[in-house]
Amino acid sequence: MSSQHSREVLLEYIEVGGSVRASAIDVATGTEVCIVGPVSAGEAELRRNALARLDYVLRQKPAVQEKVPDRRPGLLV
């Protein structure tokens, strides 16, 4: 997971009963993933799993291509 060091990621943990919902959001792309684990798992394990899932999802997306400006006539609303 060497790509972790080159991007900014926001992490959020929400405890619900005996479970914790961990969300990881890649700031550059706005991609968000969520995992659910037991409270007993600990923050380090939840962080590692959330970041691994985020890496997986980002690898599945096609490479971001340079956006070509729209040259069609008319107004963009």
Secondary structure, 3 states (H helix, E strand, C coil): CHHHHHCCEEEEEEEECCEEEEEEEECCCCCEEEEEEEHHHCHHHHHHHHHHHHHHHHHHCCCCCCCCCCCCCCCCC
